[in-house]
Amino acid sequence: MTEEGESKSDNEKNVSKELAREFRWVEFAQIASNVTLAVVGIIALCIYNGQLKEMRKSTKAAQDAADAAKSAADTAAQTLRENGSQFRIEERPYVSIENMRFDPPLEQSHEPATIKLDFHNAGHTPALKATFTVDVFVDNKRTAQLPRDFAAELTIPSDRNSASSVNIWIRGPGDYDGIVAGTRRISIKGEITYFDIFQESHPTTFCAVYDAKVTKQWVFCPGNGIR
């Protein structure tokens, strides 16, 4: 082989080796690129997974916060209702009947007989639009009544009295003499209804029996009560 031929052969071998090195570099670069992409993908997946966990934690925290806020609001509303109810109980009027009497005395006048009633408000606020009903009995038989001499509705201020009256006829045979002598019993049953400043209605019931023999006064029944 000539020297020129040998030189040509060496050049071809060198070119082949150079191409082989370039191909190996390309393959290495591809492998490195794939590895890099894989690492990046793993890192991205880890970041996404972390974000997802944080989002779930945030969602749960938000739900817990919302539940806590609702619970606090419910508790506050309940406390307000309870405090409001207690305030109303403390501030409402409490009306009772304090005194009853024949005026003038039964022995002096009974056609009609006039029964005076004194109502007392022991509460902190006035009793509004107070009205009452009364039934009078002689030996458990109801007697006739005349129109009352007071306005249709009463206002009873706090820690004050308010007077009213009811007129009755005692015309049954022997009723008047029997009541004065104490052989017949006259009794009264009634109810006063009034409103507080919160527009809530309250009733007070009362009853009494006239003691004609000893005190010549009305004696209240044990069943009187404020509600």
C-alpha positions in Angstrom: 0.0 0.0 0.0 1.3 3.5 -0.8 1.9 6.1 1.7 -1.0 8.1 0.3 -3.3 5.2 0.8 -2.3 4.7 4.3 -2.8 8.4 5.1 -6.3 8.2 3.7 -7.1 5.1 5.7 -5.9 6.8 8.9 -8.2 9.8 8.2 -11.2 7.6 7.7 -10.5 5.9 11.0 -10.1 9.3 12.8 -13.4 10.5 11.3 -15.1 7.3 12.5 -13.7 7.7 16.0 -14.8 11.4 16.0 -18.3 10.4 14.9 -18.5 7.7 17.5 -17.4 10.2 20.2 -20.1 12.7 19.0 -22.8 10.0 19.1 -21.8 9.0 22.6 -21.9 12.6 23.7 -25.4 13.0 22.2 -26.5 9.8 23.9 -25.0 11.0 27.2 -26.7 14.4 26.8 -30.0 12.7 26.1 -29.6 10.5 29.1 -28.6 13.5 31.3 -31.6 15.5 29.9 -34.0 12.6 30.7 -32.5 12.3 34.2 -32.9 16.0 34.7 -36.5 15.9 33.5 -37.2 13.0 35.8 -35.6 14.8 38.8 -37.6 17.9 37.9 -40.7 15.9 37.6 -40.1 14.2 40.9 -39.5 17.6 42.5 -42.6 19.1 40.9 -44.6 16.1 42.1 -43.3 16.5 45.6 -44.1 20.2 45.5 -47.6 19.6 44.2 -48.2 16.9 46.9 -47.0 19.3 49.6 -49.3 22.0 48.2 -52.2 19.6 48.1 -51.6 18.7 51.7 -51.4 22.3 52.7 -54.5 23.1 50.8 -56.3 20.2 52.6 -55.0 21.5 55.9 -56.1 25.0 55.0 -59.5 23.7 54.0 -59.9 21.8 57.2 -58.6 24.8 59.2 -61.1 27.0 57.4 -63.9 24.6 58.1 -62.9 24.3 61.8 -62.8 28.1 62.0 -66.3 28.3 60.4 -67.6 25.7 62.8 -66.0 27.5 65.8 -67.5 30.8 64.6 -71.0 29.3 64.3 -70.6 27.7 67.7 -69.6 31.0 69.2 -72.5 32.8 67.5 -75.0 30.2 68.8 -73.5 30.5 72.3 -73.7 34.3 72.1 -77.3 34.1 70.9 -78.3 31.7 73.6 -76.6 33.9 76.3 -78.4 36.9 74.9 -81.7 35.1 75.1 -81.1 34.0 78.6 -79.8 37.4 79.7 -82.8 39.0 78.0 -85.2 36.7 79.7 -83.5 37.3 83.1 -83.7 41.0 82.5 -87.4 40.9 81.7 -88.0 38.8 84.9 -86.1 41.3 87.0 -87.7 44.4 85.5 -91.3 43.3 84.9 -94.2 44.6 87.1 -95.6 42.3 89.8 -99.2 43.3 90.7 -101.0 41.9 93.7 -104.2 42.9 95.6 -103.2 44.6 98.8 -106.6 45.4 100.4 -110.3 44.9 100.0 -113.1 46.6 102.0 -116.7 47.7 101.9 -116.8 51.5 101.5 -119.1 52.6 103.0 -119.4 49.7 105.6 -121.8 47.0 104.6 -124.0 47.8 107.7 -124.5 51.3 106.3 -125.3 50.7 102.7 -125.9 47.7 100.5 -128.1 48.9 97.6 -125.7 48.6 96.0 -122.8 47.6 98.2 -119.4 49.0 97.0 -116.3 46.9 97.4 -113.0 48.9 97.1 -109.9 47.1 95.8 -106.3 48.3 96.2 -103.8 46.9 93.7 -100.1 47.2 94.4 -97.3 46.9 91.8 -94.1 45.6 93.5 -92.1 45.5 90.2 -89.5 47.9 88.8 -91.6 49.0 85.8 -95.3 50.1 85.5 -98.1 47.7 84.9 -99.9 48.8 81.7 -103.4 48.3 80.4 -104.5 46.6 83.6 -108.1 45.3 83.7 -109.8 43.0 86.1 -112.8 40.7 86.4 -114.6 40.0 89.7 -117.3 37.5 90.7 -119.2 37.8 94.0 -120.9 34.9 95.7 -123.3 34.6 98.6 -123.2 31.0 99.9 -121.6 30.1 96.5 -124.3 31.7 94.5 -123.1 34.4 92.1 -124.7 37.9 92.7 -125.5 40.7 90.2 -123.0 43.5 89.6 -123.2 47.1 88.5 -120.8 48.9 86.1 -117.5 49.7 87.7 -116.5 53.3 88.5 -113.1 53.2 87.0 -111.6 53.7 83.5 -111.5 50.6 81.2 -107.7 50.3 81.7 -105.4 51.1 84.6 -101.8 52.0 84.7 -100.1 51.0 88.0 -96.7 52.7 88.5 -93.8 50.9 90.0 -94.0 50.5 93.8 -97.4 52.3 93.9 -101.0 51.4 94.6 -104.0 51.9 92.4 -107.6 51.8 93.7 -110.7 50.6 92.0 -114.1 49.4 93.0 -117.0 47.1 92.1 -120.7 47.6 93.0 -122.9 44.6 93.9 -126.5 44.0 94.7 -127.4 42.0 97.8 -131.1 41.4 97.2 -131.6 37.8 97.7 -134.2 37.0 100.4 -132.4 37.0 103.7 -129.0 37.5 102.2 -128.1 40.9 103.6 -129.3 40.1 107.2 -127.6 36.7 107.0 -124.3 38.3 105.8 -124.3 40.9 108.6 -125.2 38.3 111.2 -122.5 35.9 109.9 -125.0 33.1 109.0 -124.4 33.5 105.3 -121.0 33.8 103.6 -120.1 36.4 101.0 -117.0 35.7 98.9 -115.2 37.2 95.9 -113.0 35.7 93.2 -111.2 37.8 90.6 -108.3 38.2 88.2 -106.3 41.2 87.2 -104.5 41.1 83.8 -101.8 43.6 82.8 -99.0 44.1 80.4 -95.3 44.9 81.0 -93.1 47.3 79.0 -92.1 44.3 76.8 -95.8 43.8 75.7 -96.1 40.5 77.6 -99.3 39.8 79.5 -99.4 38.7 83.1 -102.4 37.6 85.3 -102.9 37.7 89.0 -105.7 35.8 90.6 -107.3 36.6 93.9 -110.1 35.5 96.2 -111.4 36.6 99.7 -114.1 35.8 102.2 -115.8 38.5 104.3 -115.5 38.0 108.1 -118.7 39.5 109.3 -118.6 38.1 112.9 -115.1 39.2 114.2 -113.0 41.5 112.1 -115.6 42.7 109.6 -112.9 42.6 107.0 -112.1 40.6 103.9 -109.8 37.7 104.5 -107.7 36.6 101.5 -107.7 33.0 100.4 -104.5 31.0 100.3 -104.9 30.6 96.6 -104.0 34.2 95.7 -101.1 34.3 93.3 -99.0 36.2 90.8 -98.0 34.5 87.6 
